[in-house]
């Protein structure tokens, strides 16, 4: 039995910071290389946004290995992820600490596992880049455009992975060709 009287007491602001930690942990990819640095920065920002005292000693709850296991287990529940995103979307319109923290978390978790597609959409598709007419990538453009069309029509495009069908999510994970990477890194195109 847990003795609740001896459990540490936390205030509302600290509770918001811990809640933010667990939500970000659910969505973000972490590794042993970036875990502590990434979360220490996010916790520092969450403390300021939630109105915690600077002296509040809040650190990542889990070590990296346990954090990874937590994420792997819970992220497989897409309904849970969707409900968390919906809740954050609803709460972001509230003023003060809850809304501010919800906005921050949504910003942090946006486009997780979709950064390459976001880059292609923003830097190439929206600008009408000539790279789409290059012979090396013509065959890949149509399927990519179909996937991007699905993403932008999603309820929350930045969270497409949790809102569309598993089939469409699989299409989204179509490997971006090394040609695109080559063209990006080679600075072949100029807007």
Z-matrix of the N, CA and C atoms (Angstrom, degrees):
N
C 1 1.442
C 2 1.528 1 108.67
N 3 1.311 2 115.38 1 139.21
C 4 1.459 3 121.10 2 -179.99
C 5 1.516 4 109.48 3 -88.60
N 6 1.320 5 115.14 4 130.58
C 7 1.460 6 120.74 5 177.46
C 8 1.521 7 107.76 6 -88.10
N 9 1.323 8 116.27 7 100.12
C 10 1.465 9 121.34 8 -176.04
C 11 1.524 10 112.15 9 -67.57
N 12 1.326 11 117.72 10 -25.29
C 13 1.460 12 119.50 11 -179.85
C 14 1.528 13 112.03 12 -67.79
N 15 1.326 14 116.55 13 -28.23
C 16 1.462 15 119.18 14 -179.47
C 17 1.532 16 112.74 15 -92.85
N 18 1.341 17 116.77 16 -5.13
C 19 1.462 18 120.13 17 178.49
C 20 1.529 19 109.55 18 -69.82
N 21 1.327 20 117.31 19 145.20
C 22 1.464 21 119.32 20 179.65
C 23 1.533 22 110.64 21 -63.84
N 24 1.293 23 115.81 22 141.83
C 25 1.464 24 121.70 23 179.73
C 26 1.521 25 108.46 24 -94.23
N 27 1.314 26 115.80 25 136.35
C 28 1.458 27 119.67 26 175.79
C 29 1.520 28 108.39 27 -125.58
N 30 1.322 29 115.64 28 151.78
C 31 1.455 30 119.49 29 179.50
C 32 1.533 31 109.77 30 -91.29
N 33 1.316 32 115.40 31 178.35
C 34 1.469 33 121.32 32 -177.03
C 35 1.535 34 111.77 33 -58.31
N 36 1.318 35 117.36 34 -45.49
C 37 1.456 36 121.20 35 -178.74
C 38 1.528 37 110.96 36 -61.35
N 39 1.317 38 116.91 37 -43.83
C 40 1.469 39 120.35 38 178.64
C 41 1.528 40 110.60 39 -65.33
N 42 1.327 41 117.05 40 -37.60
C 43 1.469 42 120.90 41 177.63
C 44 1.530 43 110.45 42 -62.22
N 45 1.328 44 117.53 43 -40.14
C 46 1.467 45 121.05 44 177.36
C 47 1.530 46 111.18 45 -63.60
N 48 1.317 47 116.58 46 -38.81
C 49 1.466 48 120.15 47 178.81
C 50 1.527 49 110.14 48 -64.40
N 51 1.319 50 117.41 49 -46.20
C 52 1.468 51 120.05 50 179.19
C 53 1.521 52 111.33 51 -64.96
N 54 1.325 53 116.80 52 -39.73
C 55 1.458 54 120.15 53 176.70
C 56 1.527 55 110.01 54 -60.29
N 57 1.330 56 116.18 55 -45.06
C 58 1.464 57 120.52 56 176.98
C 59 1.518 58 112.19 57 -58.54
N 60 1.320 59 116.41 58 -42.29
C 61 1.471 60 121.31 59 178.37
C 62 1.524 61 110.54 60 -57.47
N 63 1.335 62 116.67 61 -49.49
C 64 1.464 63 120.04 62 -177.02
C 65 1.527 64 112.11 63 -66.82
N 66 1.326 65 117.11 64 -37.11
C 67 1.464 66 119.53 65 178.61
C 68 1.526 67 110.51 66 -67.88
N 69 1.307 68 117.57 67 -46.22
C 70 1.472 69 120.38 68 179.24
C 71 1.531 70 109.29 69 -62.00
N 72 1.310 71 116.96 70 -40.74
C 73 1.461 72 121.69 71 178.64
C 74 1.527 73 110.99 72 -59.69
N 75 1.317 74 117.43 73 -37.09
C 76 1.458 75 122.13 74 179.72
C 77 1.524 76 111.91 75 -62.42
N 78 1.323 77 117.12 76 -34.74
C 79 1.458 78 120.61 77 -171.91
C 80 1.525 79 115.57 78 -103.80
N 81 1.310 80 119.22 79 -30.05
C 82 1.465 81 120.61 80 -172.39
C 83 1.528 82 112.29 81 -88.20
N 84 1.321 83 114.36 82 145.77
C 85 1.459 84 120.30 83 174.83
C 86 1.519 85 108.25 84 -82.25
N 87 1.303 86 115.21 85 130.91
C 88 1.459 87 119.45 86 -178.42
C 89 1.523 88 109.61 87 -128.91
N 90 1.295 89 114.90 88 155.25
C 91 1.456 90 120.45 89 176.08
C 92 1.520 91 107.88 90 -139.15
N 93 1.302 92 115.34 91 170.57
C 94 1.468 93 118.83 92 178.87
C 95 1.523 94 110.67 93 -64.08
N 96 1.330 95 117.18 94 -24.15
C 97 1.468 96 120.84 95 -179.73
C 98 1.520 97 112.93 96 -72.81
N 99 1.333 98 117.63 97 -32.45
C 100 1.457 99 118.60 98 -172.86
C 101 1.521 100 115.74 99 -119.48
N 102 1.310 101 118.01 100 -5.24
C 103 1.461 102 120.85 101 -171.19
C 104 1.534 103 113.47 102 -56.11
N 105 1.321 104 117.71 103 -60.57
C 106 1.467 105 119.68 104 -175.41
C 107 1.520 106 112.33 105 -63.94
N 108 1.304 107 117.11 106 -44.60
C 109 1.463 108 120.51 107 179.76
C 110 1.535 109 110.85 108 -61.82
N 111 1.326 110 116.17 109 -48.21
C 112 1.465 111 121.12 110 -179.43
C 113 1.528 112 110.80 111 -58.47
N 114 1.333 113 116.48 112 -51.01
C 115 1.465 114 118.59 113 -175.06
C 116 1.525 115 113.32 114 -75.60
N 117 1.304 116 118.86 115 -30.47
C 118 1.465 117 118.68 116 175.07
C 119 1.529 118 110.59 117 -62.98
N 120 1.330 119 116.43 118 -40.18
C 121 1.471 120 119.86 119 177.10
C 122 1.526 121 110.82 120 -64.89
N 123 1.327 122 116.82 121 -44.91
C 124 1.473 123 120.42 122 -178.91
C 125 1.529 124 110.99 123 -66.41
N 126 1.313 125 117.46 124 -40.02
C 127 1.468 126 120.13 125 179.03
C 128 1.529 127 110.98 126 -65.66
N 129 1.318 128 116.79 127 -38.70
C 130 1.465 129 120.53 128 177.58
C 131 1.535 130 109.85 129 -61.32
N 132 1.330 131 115.95 130 -45.86
C 133 1.472 132 119.97 131 178.52
C 134 1.521 133 111.13 132 -65.29
N 135 1.326 134 117.65 133 -43.45
C 136 1.468 135 121.07 134 179.30
C 137 1.529 136 111.51 135 -61.11
N 138 1.332 137 116.36 136 -39.83
C 139 1.474 138 119.98 137 177.75
C 140 1.524 139 110.63 138 -58.74
N 141 1.317 140 116.50 139 -45.01
C 142 1.462 141 120.31 140 -179.41
C 143 1.528 142 110.66 141 -66.13
N 144 1.320 143 117.26 142 -43.48
C 145 1.465 144 121.06 143 -178.15
C 146 1.526 145 112.70 144 -68.28
N 147 1.325 146 116.27 145 -35.55
C 148 1.472 147 120.49 146 -178.04
C 149 1.525 148 112.13 147 -82.29
N 150 1.312 149 117.17 148 -12.75
C 151 1.459 150 120.62 149 179.95
C 152 1.520 151 113.84 150 86.19
N 153 1.325 152 116.51 151 29.38
C 154 1.474 153 120.49 152 176.74
C 155 1.523 154 109.58 153 -74.19
N 156 1.300 155 113.89 154 152.50
C 157 1.458 156 118.78 155 171.58
C 158 1.516 157 108.14 156 -67.00
N 159 1.318 158 116.00 157 141.49
C 160 1.467 159 121.02 158 179.89
C 161 1.526 160 110.89 159 -56.55
N 162 1.321 161 116.87 160 -30.80
C 163 1.463 162 120.88 161 -177.49
C 164 1.528 163 113.09 162 -78.16
N 165 1.337 164 118.04 163 -7.78
C 166 1.471 165 120.40 164 179.85
C 167 1.523 166 109.11 165 -60.55
N 168 1.319 167 115.63 166 125.30
C 169 1.464 168 121.29 167 -177.58
C 170 1.529 169 108.87 168 -91.40
N 171 1.323 170 115.80 169 90.93
C 172 1.463 171 121.33 170 -179.42
C 173 1.521 172 107.69 171 -119.21
N 174 1.299 173 115.45 172 122.36
C 175 1.463 174 122.10 173 -179.07
C 176 1.527 175 108.49 174 -131.26
N 177 1.340 176 117.73 175 166.01
C 178 1.468 177 119.04 176 176.47
C 179 1.532 178 110.53 177 -52.64
N 180 1.321 179 114.82 178 135.98
C 181 1.468 180 120.98 179 -176.18
C 182 1.521 181 110.93 180 -72.24
N 183 1.329 182 115.93 181 -41.95
C 184 1.458 183 120.92 182 -176.08
C 185 1.522 184 110.97 183 -104.64
N 186 1.319 185 114.51 184 155.26
C 187 1.458 186 120.05 185 166.07
C 188 1.527 187 106.35 186 -76.01
N 189 1.310 188 116.63 187 163.76
C 190 1.462 189 121.14 188 -172.13
C 191 1.525 190 113.12 189 -56.57
N 192 1.306 191 119.31 190 -43.44
C 193 1.467 192 121.39 191 -177.39
C 194 1.525 193 110.73 192 -63.03
N 195 1.316 194 117.35 193 -45.04
C 196 1.465 195 121.08 194 179.44
C 197 1.530 196 110.21 195 -67.38
N 198 1.328 197 116.81 196 -38.13
C 199 1.467 198 121.07 197 178.13
C 200 1.529 199 110.21 198 -60.98
N 201 1.311 200 117.03 199 -42.06
C 202 1.467 201 121.16 200 178.90
C 203 1.524 202 111.01 201 -63.72
N 204 1.316 203 117.09 202 -42.05
C 205 1.466 204 120.78 203 178.31
C 206 1.527 205 111.18 204 -64.85
N 207 1.332 206 116.69 205 -41.60
C 208 1.469 207 122.30 206 176.35
C 209 1.525 208 109.36 207 -56.25
N 210 1.319 209 116.40 208 -48.94
C 211 1.460 210 121.60 209 -178.72
C 212 1.524 211 111.51 210 -63.14
N 213 1.311 212 117.63 211 -47.75
C 214 1.469 213 121.75 212 -177.60
C 215 1.526 214 110.87 213 -58.91
N 216 1.301 215 116.91 214 -43.46
C 217 1.472 216 120.72 215 -178.17
C 218 1.524 217 110.96 216 -68.27
N 219 1.319 218 117.39 217 -50.02
C 220 1.463 219 119.95 218 -173.16
C 221 1.522 220 114.26 219 -78.43
N 222 1.323 221 118.94 220 -31.40
C 223 1.462 222 119.53 221 -177.53
C 224 1.524 223 112.15 222 -67.98
N 225 1.314 224 117.56 223 -18.87
C 226 1.459 225 120.20 224 178.62
C 227 1.529 226 111.86 225 -71.80
N 228 1.305 227 117.48 226 -14.39
C 229 1.467 228 122.01 227 177.07
C 230 1.530 229 107.97 228 -91.08
N 231 1.332 230 115.47 229 85.19
C 232 1.469 231 120.60 230 -176.06
C 233 1.522 232 112.07 231 -59.62
N 234 1.345 233 116.82 232 -34.58
C 235 1.466 234 119.13 233 178.22
C 236 1.525 235 110.93 234 -62.19
N 237 1.317 236 116.78 235 -41.26
C 238 1.461 237 120.99 236 177.03
C 239 1.534 238 109.93 237 -60.83
N 240 1.314 239 116.37 238 -46.71
C 241 1.471 240 120.32 239 179.96
C 242 1.525 241 111.05 240 -60.51
N 243 1.338 242 116.83 241 -44.63
C 244 1.468 243 120.34 242 177.83
C 245 1.527 244 111.44 243 -61.41
N 246 1.322 245 116.63 244 -42.59
C 247 1.468 246 120.17 245 -179.63
C 248 1.528 247 111.07 246 -64.83
N 249 1.306 248 117.16 247 -38.49
C 250 1.465 249 120.44 248 177.70
C 251 1.527 250 109.82 249 -64.42
N 252 1.334 251 116.92 250 -45.27
C 253 1.470 252 120.36 251 178.93
C 254 1.529 253 110.32 252 -62.80
N 255 1.328 254 117.10 253 -45.12
C 256 1.473 255 120.29 254 178.37
C 257 1.524 256 111.10 255 -59.38
N 258 1.314 257 116.48 256 -42.88
C 259 1.468 258 120.87 257 179.01
C 260 1.531 259 110.55 258 -62.26
N 261 1.317 260 116.66 259 -45.54
C 262 1.465 261 120.38 260 178.48
C 263 1.527 262 111.08 261 -62.15
N 264 1.326 263 116.70 262 -40.99
C 265 1.464 264 120.53 263 178.70
C 266 1.533 265 110.31 264 -62.25
N 267 1.312 266 115.49 265 -40.15
C 268 1.462 267 120.24 266 178.90
C 269 1.528 268 111.42 267 -68.31
N 270 1.316 269 116.38 268 -41.29
C 271 1.466 270 121.01 269 -176.49
C 272 1.525 271 113.64 270 -75.58
N 273 1.334 272 117.62 271 -22.54
C 274 1.462 273 119.33 272 -175.54
C 275 1.519 274 112.73 273 -64.00
N 276 1.320 275 117.08 274 -22.21
C 277 1.462 276 119.55 275 179.64
C 278 1.528 277 112.60 276 -80.31
N 279 1.316 278 116.04 277 -14.30
C 280 1.458 279 119.27 278 175.84
C 281 1.521 280 108.64 279 -70.33
N 282 1.266 281 115.22 280 146.47
C 283 1.457 282 118.42 281 177.79
C 284 1.513 283 110.74 282 -78.25
N 285 1.270 284 114.27 283 -174.93
C 286 1.460 285 123.98 284 173.11
C 287 1.518 286 113.06 285 59.20
N 288 1.305 287 116.27 286 -150.24
C 289 1.459 288 121.85 287 -168.49
C 290 1.526 289 115.09 288 -63.52
N 291 1.326 290 118.54 289 -44.53
C 292 1.464 291 120.34 290 -176.05
C 293 1.527 292 110.88 291 -64.35
N 294 1.312 293 116.73 292 -47.04
C 295 1.460 294 120.43 293 179.54
C 296 1.514 295 112.75 294 -64.61
N 297 1.313 296 116.46 295 -40.39
C 298 1.465 297 121.26 296 179.53
C 299 1.527 298 110.69 297 -64.80
N 300 1.323 299 116.57 298 -44.14
C 301 1.466 300 121.01 299 179.11
C 302 1.533 301 110.21 300 -66.74
N 303 1.335 302 117.68 301 -41.40
C 304 1.468 303 120.85 302 178.73
C 305 1.526 304 110.38 303 -60.90
N 306 1.327 305 117.63 304 -44.82
C 307 1.468 306 121.13 305 177.77
C 308 1.522 307 111.49 306 -59.68
N 309 1.322 308 116.64 307 -43.72
C 310 1.460 309 121.21 308 -179.67
C 311 1.533 310 110.59 309 -62.48
N 312 1.319 311 116.28 310 -45.94
C 313 1.470 312 120.24 311 -179.29
C 314 1.525 313 110.13 312 -63.23
N 315 1.328 314 117.30 313 -44.94
C 316 1.468 315 119.93 314 178.81
C 317 1.526 316 111.19 315 -59.01
N 318 1.308 317 116.59 316 -39.48
C 319 1.452 318 120.31 317 178.23
C 320 1.531 319 111.22 318 -64.18
N 321 1.316 320 116.64 319 -42.45
C 322 1.476 321 121.28 320 -179.09
C 323 1.530 322 111.52 321 -66.02
N 324 1.324 323 117.49 322 -40.78
C 325 1.471 324 119.72 323 -174.68
C 326 1.524 325 113.72 324 -88.58
N 327 1.321 326 117.48 325 -6.31
C 328 1.471 327 120.34 326 179.91
C 329 1.518 328 111.31 327 -63.66
N 330 1.315 329 115.27 328 140.46
C 331 1.459 330 124.55 329 174.91
C 332 1.524 331 114.09 330 63.93
N 333 1.324 332 118.06 331 19.49
C 334 1.464 333 120.74 332 176.57
C 335 1.534 334 108.92 333 -58.24
N 336 1.297 335 116.88 334 132.76
C 337 1.469 336 125.32 335 -178.44
C 338 1.525 337 112.94 336 64.49
N 339 1.322 338 117.77 337 15.17
C 340 1.460 339 120.94 338 -177.85
C 341 1.526 340 112.02 339 -132.98
N 342 1.298 341 118.43 340 16.25
C 343 1.466 342 120.37 341 -173.82
C 344 1.529 343 112.84 342 -61.66
N 345 1.322 344 117.70 343 -37.21
C 346 1.469 345 119.62 344 179.97
C 347 1.525 346 110.58 345 -66.56
N 348 1.321 347 116.81 346 -42.06
C 349 1.459 348 119.97 347 178.37
C 350 1.531 349 111.17 348 -65.98
N 351 1.318 350 115.82 349 -39.00
C 352 1.467 351 119.58 350 177.65
C 353 1.530 352 109.81 351 -61.95
N 354 1.320 353 116.26 352 -44.17
C 355 1.465 354 120.55 353 179.87
C 356 1.525 355 110.24 354 -61.43
N 357 1.320 356 117.44 355 -46.42
C 358 1.462 357 121.16 356 -179.94
C 359 1.528 358 110.21 357 -60.12
N 360 1.327 359 116.15 358 -44.21
C 361 1.460 360 119.94 359 -178.91
C 362 1.530 361 111.50 360 -64.34
N 363 1.329 362 116.47 361 -50.74
C 364 1.467 363 120.15 362 -175.01
C 365 1.529 364 112.97 363 -72.37
N 366 1.311 365 116.93 364 -41.91
C 367 1.471 366 120.21 365 -172.85
C 368 1.522 367 114.05 366 -91.57
N 369 1.323 368 116.78 367 -24.19
C 370 1.458 369 118.46 368 -177.06
C 371 1.528 370 112.92 369 -112.91
N 372 1.338 371 116.19 370 -51.23
C 373 1.465 372 118.38 371 -175.03
C 374 1.529 373 112.17 372 -71.53
N 375 1.314 374 117.76 373 -49.73
C 376 1.468 375 120.24 374 -177.38
C 377 1.525 376 112.64 375 -65.08
N 378 1.304 377 116.64 376 -28.72
C 379 1.464 378 120.23 377 -178.44
C 380 1.524 379 112.49 378 -90.14
N 381 1.339 380 116.93 379 -5.69
C 382 1.457 381 120.00 380 -177.96
C 383 1.518 382 112.12 381 64.18
N 384 1.307 383 115.57 382 38.44
C 385 1.464 384 121.37 383 -175.68
C 386 1.526 385 112.09 384 -56.57
N 387 1.306 386 114.65 385 143.05
C 388 1.460 387 121.63 386 178.30
C 389 1.530 388 112.04 387 -67.85
N 390 1.309 389 117.57 388 -14.57
C 391 1.459 390 120.48 389 -179.64
C 392 1.531 391 110.81 390 -59.45
N 393 1.341 392 117.18 391 -27.25
C 394 1.457 393 119.71 392 179.91
C 395 1.527 394 112.43 393 -69.14
N 396 1.303 395 117.61 394 -14.59
C 397 1.458 396 121.28 395 -179.86
C 398 1.525 397 111.94 396 -100.59
N 399 1.318 398 115.83 397 0.83
C 400 1.472 399 120.31 398 -179.99
C 401 1.525 400 109.19 399 -71.68
N 402 1.322 401 116.74 400 135.61
C 403 1.465 402 122.06 401 -177.20
C 404 1.528 403 113.03 402 -56.55
N 405 1.320 404 117.43 403 -32.13
C 406 1.468 405 120.90 404 -175.69
C 407 1.531 406 112.88 405 -67.56
N 408 1.317 407 118.04 406 -19.84
C 409 1.471 408 119.18 407 -175.97
C 410 1.525 409 114.47 408 -122.90
N 411 1.321 410 118.36 409 0.58
C 412 1.464 411 121.50 410 -176.73
C 413 1.532 412 113.19 411 -53.06
N 414 1.316 413 117.37 412 -43.28
C 415 1.467 414 120.95 413 -176.44
C 416 1.527 415 112.42 414 -65.70
N 417 1.315 416 117.00 415 -24.61
C 418 1.463 417 120.09 416 -177.05
C 419 1.523 418 113.38 417 -93.75
N 420 1.307 419 117.15 418 -11.13
C 421 1.463 420 120.88 419 -173.37
C 422 1.525 421 112.39 420 -67.51
N 423 1.325 422 118.32 421 -46.00
C 424 1.470 423 120.28 422 -175.68
C 425 1.532 424 111.82 423 -60.62
N 426 1.343 425 119.47 424 -51.96
C 427 1.472 426 118.51 425 178.55
C 428 1.532 427 112.56 426 -61.44
N 429 1.321 428 116.25 427 -36.89
C 430 1.455 429 119.89 428 178.87
C 431 1.525 430 110.55 429 -64.52
N 432 1.309 431 116.91 430 -43.14
C 433 1.468 432 120.78 431 178.85
C 434 1.523 433 111.14 432 -63.83
N 435 1.337 434 117.65 433 -37.30
C 436 1.465 435 120.78 434 177.93
C 437 1.528 436 110.51 435 -64.08
N 438 1.326 437 116.79 436 -42.42
C 439 1.464 438 120.65 437 177.97
C 440 1.526 439 110.08 438 -65.25
N 441 1.318 440 116.37 439 -45.04
C 442 1.468 441 119.51 440 -179.19
C 443 1.520 442 111.17 441 -63.91
N 444 1.335 443 117.89 442 -34.90
C 445 1.462 444 121.36 443 176.57
C 446 1.523 445 110.71 444 -62.52
N 447 1.321 446 116.71 445 -42.56
C 448 1.474 447 120.75 446 176.52
C 449 1.523 448 110.93 447 -61.49
N 450 1.315 449 115.94 448 -43.03
C 451 1.464 450 120.38 449 -178.10
C 452 1.519 451 110.60 450 -63.03
N 453 1.325 452 118.11 451 -48.14
C 454 1.467 453 119.75 452 -175.85
C 455 1.526 454 112.33 453 -70.57
N 456 1.343 455 118.30 454 -20.48
C 457 1.468 456 120.39 455 177.14
C 458 1.529 457 112.74 456 -89.21
N 459 1.311 458 117.42 457 -3.63
C 460 1.464 459 122.37 458 179.55
C 461 1.535 460 110.33 459 -67.74
N 462 1.318 461 116.60 460 152.42
C 463 1.477 462 122.63 461 178.28
C 464 1.521 463 110.92 462 -48.78
N 465 1.322 464 116.30 463 -50.16
C 466 1.461 465 122.58 464 175.66
C 467 1.531 466 106.27 465 -129.60
N 468 1.342 467 117.80 466 93.02
C 469 1.469 468 119.75 467 -175.89
C 470 1.524 469 113.88 468 -53.15
N 471 1.322 470 117.11 469 -36.11
C 472 1.458 471 120.63 470 -178.21
C 473 1.531 472 112.70 471 -69.50
N 474 1.343 473 116.12 472 -8.41
C 475 1.467 474 121.19 473 177.63
C 476 1.536 475 110.71 474 -125.70
N 477 1.323 476 115.57 475 29.25
C 478 1.461 477 123.07 476 -176.98
C 479 1.527 478 112.44 477 -49.10
N 480 1.302 479 116.95 478 -40.17
C 481 1.466 480 120.72 479 -175.63
C 482 1.524 481 113.14 480 -57.77
N 483 1.322 482 117.47 481 -22.73
C 484 1.460 483 120.95 482 -177.08
C 485 1.525 484 112.98 483 -103.57
N 486 1.342 485 117.97 484 -11.94
C 487 1.452 486 120.49 485 -174.03
C 488 1.511 487 115.45 486 -109.40
N 489 1.295 488 118.80 487 -19.31
C 490 1.447 489 118.95 488 -177.97
C 491 1.523 490 109.93 489 -100.23
N 492 1.330 491 115.09 490 175.09
C 493 1.456 492 119.78 491 -178.71
C 494 1.520 493 109.81 492 -65.85
N 495 1.313 494 114.92 493 157.52
C 496 1.470 495 118.79 494 178.45
C 497 1.518 496 111.07 495 -62.10
N 498 1.328 497 117.05 496 -32.17
C 499 1.465 498 120.81 497 177.87
C 500 1.526 499 110.33 498 -63.57
N 501 1.339 500 116.19 499 -45.40
C 502 1.462 501 119.47 500 179.62
C 503 1.522 502 111.62 501 -68.68
N 504 1.316 503 116.29 502 -34.99
C 505 1.457 504 119.45 503 176.72
C 506 1.526 505 109.34 504 -64.19
N 507 1.330 506 116.33 505 -39.26
C 508 1.464 507 120.17 506 176.77
C 509 1.516 508 111.68 507 -61.78
N 510 1.341 509 116.25 508 -40.79
C 511 1.468 510 119.92 509 177.06
C 512 1.528 511 110.39 510 -63.49
N 513 1.333 512 115.30 511 -38.07
C 514 1.460 513 119.17 512 -179.39
C 515 1.513 514 110.49 513 -62.39
N 516 1.316 515 115.35 514 -31.52
C 517 1.461 516 119.08 515 -177.42
C 518 1.527 517 111.98 516 -83.47
N 519 1.344 518 115.27 517 11.52
C 520 1.457 519 119.28 518 175.54
C 521 1.523 520 107.02 519 -55.00
N 522 1.298 521 114.07 520 131.64
C 523 1.462 522 118.36 521 -177.10
C 524 1.519 523 110.90 522 -61.60
N 525 1.320 524 115.47 523 129.32
C 526 1.454 525 120.67 524 175.60
C 527 1.519 526 106.44 525 -76.98
N 528 1.304 527 114.96 526 128.85
C 529 1.468 528 118.89 527 -171.99
C 530 1.521 529 111.99 528 -65.10
N 531 1.297 530 113.90 529 155.10
C 532 1.460 531 119.83 530 176.78
C 533 1.524 532 110.38 531 -65.72
N 534 1.332 533 115.82 532 -17.78
C 535 1.461 534 118.96 533 177.37
C 536 1.524 535 110.22 534 -63.50
N 537 1.344 536 116.55 535 -45.82
C 538 1.456 537 119.87 536 178.10
C 539 1.519 538 110.51 537 -61.26
N 540 1.301 539 116.11 538 -42.90
C 541 1.463 540 119.97 539 -179.95
C 542 1.520 541 109.88 540 -63.65
N 543 1.342 542 115.68 541 -42.83
C 544 1.456 543 119.96 542 178.00
C 545 1.523 544 110.34 543 -59.72
N 546 1.324 545 116.48 544 -48.03
C 547 1.456 546 119.99 545 -178.31
C 548 1.523 547 111.44 546 -63.34
N 549 1.322 548 116.53 547 -37.22
C 550 1.466 549 120.34 548 178.90
C 551 1.527 550 110.36 549 -66.33
N 552 1.324 551 115.77 550 -50.38
C 553 1.463 552 119.64 551 -175.72
C 554 1.526 553 111.66 552 -71.16
N 555 1.311 554 116.48 553 -29.92
C 556 1.449 555 120.82 554 -177.70
C 557 1.533 556 111.72 555 -81.43
N 558 1.315 557 116.18 556 -6.73
C 559 1.464 558 121.57 557 -177.14
C 560 1.518 559 110.99 558 52.74
N 561 1.317 560 114.51 559 41.62
C 562 1.463 561 121.50 560 -179.88
C 563 1.519 562 111.55 561 -59.81
N 564 1.312 563 115.44 562 -38.57
C 565 1.450 564 119.62 563 -175.25
C 566 1.516 565 110.87 564 -108.93
N 567 1.295 566 114.19 565 151.38
C 568 1.461 567 121.47 566 176.90
C 569 1.504 568 106.63 567 -132.57
N 570 1.318 569 116.07 568 130.51
C 571 1.473 570 118.64 569 178.26
C 572 1.502 571 110.17 570 -83.10
